[in-house]
Amino acid sequence: MPTILSWNVNGLRGCYDRKQFLPVFRHNPEIVCVQETKAPGEKLPERVRNLYGYHTFFSAVPAGSTAGVGLFTRHEPLSVQYGFGDPDFDNKGRVLMADYGRFVLLNIAFPLGIKPMGNLDNKLRFYDAFLLYIRSLCEQGRAVIVCGDFNVAHTDKDLYNPPKKPVRQVGISPDERGRIDQLIALGFTDTFRLFHAGPGYYTRWPFQNNSRERNFGWRIDYCFVSQALRPFVADATILHEIKGSDHCPVALELNLPETDMILPAPKAVS
């Protein structure tokens, strides 16, 4: 029964140097997706690059970028690629896709949407490219898992202090939330909400004002699964006790034998 963890580490080298990264593997995960590595693989500590028992993959990180995604996986995927095939976004270090045959795993660090690292229009274009690619995978009959930092609090339940009316604030604007709605309309499920319906669950807290201790946060880190995988979702949790970043990991547990993970990819539907 594989466990998949997803965590925005806000700097993988710093998290490791503070001895706050490796403890996450005590949860015995099959797969760990990380976002905001802020460093390419060759600049990471050797113990991270070659973690015992795991195959590791890291995206390139453009100079000056706070992005970068990485994958730690016990089973080597059939293939790994970085990007959607869209030249506007494929060199940004935000996308890692691993094809396990039984399913395709997307590990994504969505843009924040705030200058100077970007803007809301760019963020929405990234979401549109993502949705277009996801739709193509579904049309091919592929089962899909999407994990990462979505940089959107989908509903007011995902905010500790939601506004009284819709606002254009980045991270909760109607346009951004609408992109998550489009993902759900494609048959995807926010796995955490299968088990936890109410407010008060968050994955990211500002560093200032003791926000984490006071639980003044946003839930912006998710694991979504396509319709084909929903029957196999056994649990989904937030590991709020794990420190090391302004985000905490989220976990997805699948009732799926590990021997069934690596299967030949199904033929595309014509």
VOKOLMAR-104140 format. One record per residue (C-alpha): residue in one letter; x, y, z. Coordinates in Angstrom, 1 decimal. Layout:
% residues N
{atom "a", {X, Y, Z}} ...
% end
This chain:
% residues 270
{atom "m", {0.0, 0.0, 0.0}} {atom "p", {2.1, 2.9, -1.2}} {atom "t", {2.2, 6.3, 0.5}} {atom "i", {3.0, 9.4, -1.5}} {atom "l", {4.2, 12.5, 0.3}} {atom "s", {4.3, 16.0, -1.2}} {atom "w", {6.1, 18.9, 0.4}} {atom "n", {7.2, 22.4, -0.5}} {atom "v", {10.5, 22.4, 1.4}} {atom "n", {11.3, 26.1, 0.7}} {atom "g", {14.9, 25.3, -0.1}} {atom "l", {16.0, 21.7, 0.0}} {atom "r", {19.6, 22.4, 1.0}} {atom "g", {18.6, 24.5, 3.9}} {atom "c", {16.0, 22.0, 5.1}} {atom "y", {18.6, 19.2, 4.9}} {atom "d", {21.3, 21.3, 6.7}} {atom "r", {18.9, 22.0, 9.5}} {atom "k", {18.3, 18.2, 9.8}} {atom "q", {14.6, 18.7, 9.1}} {atom "f", {14.4, 16.9, 5.7}} {atom "l", {15.4, 13.3, 6.2}} {atom "p", {13.0, 12.7, 9.1}} {atom "v", {10.1, 12.8, 6.7}} {atom "f", {11.2, 9.4, 5.4}} {atom "r", {10.3, 7.9, 8.8}} {atom "h", {6.8, 7.7, 7.4}} {atom "n", {8.1, 5.0, 5.0}} {atom "p", {6.9, 6.7, 1.8}} {atom "e", {7.0, 5.0, -1.5}} {atom "i", {7.3, 8.4, -3.2}} {atom "v", {8.2, 11.8, -2.0}} {atom "c", {7.5, 14.9, -4.2}} {atom "v", {9.3, 18.1, -3.2}} {atom "q", {8.8, 21.6, -4.5}} {atom "e", {10.9, 24.8, -4.2}} {atom "t", {14.2, 22.9, -4.1}} {atom "k", {15.8, 26.2, -5.1}} {atom "a", {18.8, 24.2, -6.4}} {atom "p", {19.5, 21.8, -9.3}} {atom "g", {20.4, 18.2, -8.4}} {atom "e", {24.1, 18.6, -8.9}} {atom "k", {24.2, 21.3, -6.2}} {atom "l", {22.4, 19.3, -3.6}} {atom "p", {24.2, 17.3, -0.8}} {atom "e", {25.3, 13.9, -2.0}} {atom "r", {23.2, 12.1, 0.7}} {atom "v", {20.1, 13.8, -0.8}} {atom "r", {21.1, 13.2, -4.4}} {atom "n", {21.7, 9.5, -3.8}} {atom "l", {19.4, 8.8, -0.9}} {atom "y", {19.6, 5.1, 0.0}} {atom "g", {16.7, 3.0, -1.2}} {atom "y", {15.4, 5.7, -3.6}} {atom "h", {15.8, 6.7, -7.2}} {atom "t", {16.0, 10.5, -7.3}} {atom "f", {15.2, 13.0, -10.0}} {atom "f", {15.5, 16.8, -10.0}} {atom "s", {14.5, 19.5, -12.4}} {atom "a", {16.7, 22.3, -13.6}} {atom "v", {16.4, 25.5, -11.7}} {atom "p", {16.7, 28.8, -13.6}} {atom "a", {19.1, 31.4, -12.2}} {atom "g", {17.4, 33.5, -9.6}} {atom "s", {14.3, 31.2, -9.4}} {atom "t", {12.8, 30.0, -6.2}} {atom "a", {11.3, 27.0, -8.1}} {atom "g", {12.6, 23.5, -8.6}} {atom "v", {10.9, 20.2, -8.1}} {atom "g", {12.3, 16.8, -7.1}} {atom "l", {11.2, 13.2, -6.8}} {atom "f", {12.3, 10.4, -4.5}} {atom "t", {10.9, 7.0, -5.5}} {atom "r", {11.5, 3.4, -4.5}} {atom "h", {10.4, 2.1, -7.8}} {atom "e", {12.0, 3.6, -10.9}} {atom "p", {9.4, 5.1, -13.2}} {atom "l", {9.1, 4.0, -16.8}} {atom "s", {10.0, 7.5, -17.8}} {atom "v", {10.4, 11.0, -16.3}} {atom "q", {10.0, 14.3, -18.1}} {atom "y", {10.1, 17.9, -17.1}} {atom "g", {7.3, 20.0, -18.5}} {atom "f", {4.0, 19.9, -20.5}} {atom "g", {5.6, 20.3, -23.9}} {atom "d", {4.9, 24.0, -23.7}} {atom "p", {7.9, 26.2, -24.4}} {atom "d", {6.6, 29.0, -22.3}} {atom "f", {6.8, 26.9, -19.1}} {atom "d", {9.0, 23.9, -19.6}} {atom "n", {12.2, 25.6, -18.6}} {atom "k", {10.9, 27.1, -15.4}} {atom "g", {11.7, 24.1, -13.1}} {atom "r", {8.1, 23.7, -12.0}} {atom "v", {7.0, 20.4, -13.5}} {atom "l", {8.2, 16.8, -13.1}} {atom "m", {6.1, 14.0, -14.5}} {atom "a", {6.8, 10.3, -13.8}} {atom "d", {5.1, 7.6, -15.7}} {atom "y", {4.6, 4.4, -13.6}} {atom "g", {2.5, 2.7, -16.2}} {atom "r", {-0.4, 2.1, -13.7}} {atom "f", {-0.6, 5.9, -13.3}} {atom "v", {1.1, 9.2, -14.3}} {atom "l", {2.3, 11.3, -11.4}} {atom "l", {2.7, 15.0, -11.8}} {atom "n", {4.7, 16.9, -9.2}} {atom "i", {4.1, 20.6, -9.7}} {atom "a", {5.1, 23.9, -8.1}} {atom "f", {2.5, 26.3, -9.5}} {atom "p", {3.5, 29.9, -9.8}} {atom "l", {2.7, 32.2, -6.9}} {atom "g", {1.3, 34.9, -9.2}} {atom "i", {3.0, 37.9, -7.4}} {atom "k", {5.7, 40.1, -8.8}} {atom "p", {8.7, 40.2, -9.2}} {atom "m", {8.7, 36.4, -9.8}} {atom "g", {5.6, 36.5, -11.9}} {atom "n", {2.1, 37.9, -12.1}} {atom "l", {-1.5, 36.6, -12.0}} {atom "d", {-1.9, 36.5, -15.8}} {atom "n", {1.2, 34.3, -16.1}} {atom "k", {-0.1, 32.0, -13.3}} {atom "l", {-3.4, 31.6, -15.1}} {atom "r", {-1.7, 30.8, -18.4}} {atom "f", {0.3, 28.1, -16.5}} {atom "y", {-2.9, 26.7, -15.1}} {atom "d", {-4.4, 26.6, -18.6}} {atom "a", {-1.4, 24.8, -20.0}} {atom "f", {-1.6, 22.3, -17.1}} {atom "l", {-5.3, 21.7, -17.6}} {atom "l", {-4.8, 21.2, -21.4}} {atom "y", {-2.2, 18.6, -20.7}} {atom "i", {-4.3, 16.9, -18.0}} {atom "r", {-7.2, 16.7, -20.4}} {atom "s", {-5.0, 15.0, -23.0}} {atom "l", {-3.9, 12.4, -20.5}} {atom "c", {-7.4, 11.6, -19.5}} {atom "e", {-8.4, 11.3, -23.2}} {atom "q", {-5.6, 8.7, -23.5}} {atom "g", {-7.2, 6.7, -20.7}} {atom "r", {-4.4, 7.4, -18.3}} {atom "a", {-4.9, 7.4, -14.5}} {atom "v", {-3.3, 10.5, -13.0}} {atom "i", {-2.1, 11.8, -9.7}} {atom "v", {-1.3, 15.5, -9.3}} {atom "c", {0.6, 16.6, -6.2}} {atom "g", {2.2, 19.9, -5.3}} {atom "d", {1.9, 23.4, -4.1}} {atom "f", {-1.0, 24.8, -6.1}} {atom "n", {-0.7, 28.3, -4.6}} {atom "v", {-4.5, 28.6, -4.4}} {atom "a", {-6.8, 28.1, -1.4}} {atom "h", {-9.7, 26.5, -3.3}} {atom "t", {-12.5, 27.4, -0.9}} {atom "d", {-13.1, 29.6, 2.1}} {atom "k", {-12.7, 26.5, 4.2}} {atom "d", {-9.1, 26.5, 3.2}} {atom "l", {-8.4, 29.9, 4.9}} {atom "y", {-8.2, 30.7, 8.6}} {atom "n", {-9.8, 34.2, 7.9}} {atom "p", {-11.8, 34.2, 4.7}} {atom "p", {-13.1, 37.4, 3.2}} {atom "k", {-16.7, 38.2, 3.4}} {atom "k", {-17.1, 38.5, -0.4}} {atom "p", {-15.0, 37.4, -3.4}} {atom "v", {-11.9, 39.4, -3.9}} {atom "r", {-9.1, 39.7, -6.4}} {atom "q", {-6.4, 38.8, -3.9}} {atom "v", {-3.8, 36.5, -5.4}} {atom "g", {-4.3, 33.0, -4.1}} {atom "i", {-8.0, 33.2, -3.6}} {atom "s", {-9.3, 35.2, -6.6}} {atom "p", {-12.3, 33.8, -8.5}} {atom "d", {-10.1, 33.1, -11.6}} {atom "e", {-7.6, 31.0, -9.7}} {atom "r", {-10.3, 29.1, -7.8}} {atom "g", {-12.1, 28.6, -11.1}} {atom "r", {-9.0, 26.7, -12.4}} {atom "i", {-9.3, 24.2, -9.6}} {atom "d", {-13.0, 23.9, -10.3}} {atom "q", {-12.0, 23.0, -13.9}} {atom "l", {-9.7, 20.3, -12.7}} {atom "i", {-12.5, 18.8, -10.6}} {atom "a", {-14.8, 19.0, -13.6}} {atom "l", {-12.4, 16.8, -15.4}} {atom "g", {-13.1, 14.1, -12.8}} {atom "f", {-10.3, 14.8, -10.3}} {atom "t", {-10.8, 14.5, -6.5}} {atom "d", {-9.2, 16.6, -3.8}} {atom "t", {-8.2, 13.5, -1.8}} {atom "f", {-8.0, 15.3, 1.6}} {atom "r", {-11.6, 16.3, 1.4}} {atom "l", {-12.7, 12.7, 1.1}} {atom "f", {-11.8, 12.3, 4.8}} {atom "h", {-11.8, 15.8, 6.3}} {atom "a", {-14.8, 18.1, 5.4}} {atom "g", {-14.5, 21.0, 7.8}} {atom "p", {-12.3, 24.1, 8.1}} {atom "g", {-9.2, 24.5, 10.2}} {atom "y", {-6.8, 22.3, 8.1}} {atom "y", {-3.9, 24.2, 6.6}} {atom "t", {-0.6, 23.4, 4.9}} {atom "r", {1.2, 26.8, 4.8}} {atom "w", {1.6, 29.4, 7.5}} {atom "p", {3.5, 32.7, 7.3}} {atom "f", {6.8, 32.8, 9.3}} {atom "q", {5.8, 35.9, 11.2}} {atom "n", {3.4, 36.5, 14.1}} {atom "n", {3.6, 32.9, 15.3}} {atom "s", {1.2, 32.0, 12.6}} {atom "r", {1.9, 28.3, 12.7}} {atom "e", {1.4, 28.0, 16.4}} {atom "r", {-1.8, 30.0, 16.2}} {atom "n", {-2.9, 28.0, 13.1}} {atom "f", {-3.3, 31.1, 11.0}} {atom "g", {-2.8, 29.4, 7.6}} {atom "w", {-3.9, 28.4, 4.2}} {atom "r", {-4.4, 25.0, 2.6}} {atom "i", {-2.7, 25.3, -0.8}} {atom "d", {-0.9, 22.0, -1.0}} {atom "y", {-2.9, 19.1, -2.5}} {atom "c", {-3.0, 15.6, -3.9}} {atom "f", {-5.6, 15.2, -6.6}} {atom "v", {-6.4, 11.9, -8.3}} {atom "s", {-8.4, 11.1, -11.5}} {atom "q", {-11.6, 9.2, -11.4}} {atom "a", {-9.9, 5.9, -12.1}} {atom "l", {-7.8, 6.1, -8.9}} {atom "r", {-10.4, 7.4, -6.5}} {atom "p", {-11.6, 3.9, -5.5}} {atom "f", {-8.0, 3.1, -4.4}} {atom "v", {-7.6, 6.1, -2.1}} {atom "a", {-7.2, 4.7, 1.4}} {atom "d", {-6.3, 7.9, 3.3}} {atom "a", {-5.2, 11.5, 2.9}} {atom "t", {-3.6, 13.5, 5.7}} {atom "i", {-1.8, 16.7, 6.5}} {atom "l", {1.5, 16.1, 8.4}} {atom "h", {1.3, 19.4, 10.3}} {atom "e", {3.8, 18.2, 12.9}} {atom "i", {6.7, 18.1, 10.4}} {atom "k", {8.7, 21.4, 10.5}} {atom "g", {11.4, 22.7, 8.2}} {atom "s", {9.5, 25.0, 5.9}} {atom "d", {6.6, 27.4, 5.9}} {atom "h", {4.7, 24.5, 4.4}} {atom "c", {4.1, 21.0, 5.8}} {atom "p", {3.9, 17.7, 3.9}} {atom "v", {0.6, 16.2, 2.7}} {atom "a", {0.2, 12.5, 2.4}} {atom "l", {-1.8, 10.2, 0.1}} {atom "e", {-2.2, 6.5, 0.8}} {atom "l", {-3.3, 4.2, -2.0}} {atom "n", {-4.8, 0.8, -1.5}} {atom "l", {-2.8, -0.5, -4.4}} {atom "p", {-0.1, -3.3, -4.2}} {atom "e", {3.3, -1.9, -5.0}} {atom "t", {3.8, -4.7, -7.4}} {atom "d", {1.0, -3.2, -9.5}} {atom "m", {2.6, 0.3, -9.8}} {atom "i", {5.0, -0.5, -12.6}} {atom "l", {2.9, -1.8, -15.5}} {atom "p", {3.1, -1.1, -19.2}} {atom "a", {1.3, 2.1, -20.1}} {atom "p", {-2.0, 1.5, -21.7}} {atom "k", {-2.3, 2.3, -25.4}} {atom "a", {-3.7, 5.7, -26.3}} {atom "v", {-7.4, 5.8, -27.0}} {atom "s", {-7.9, 6.6, -30.7}} 
% end
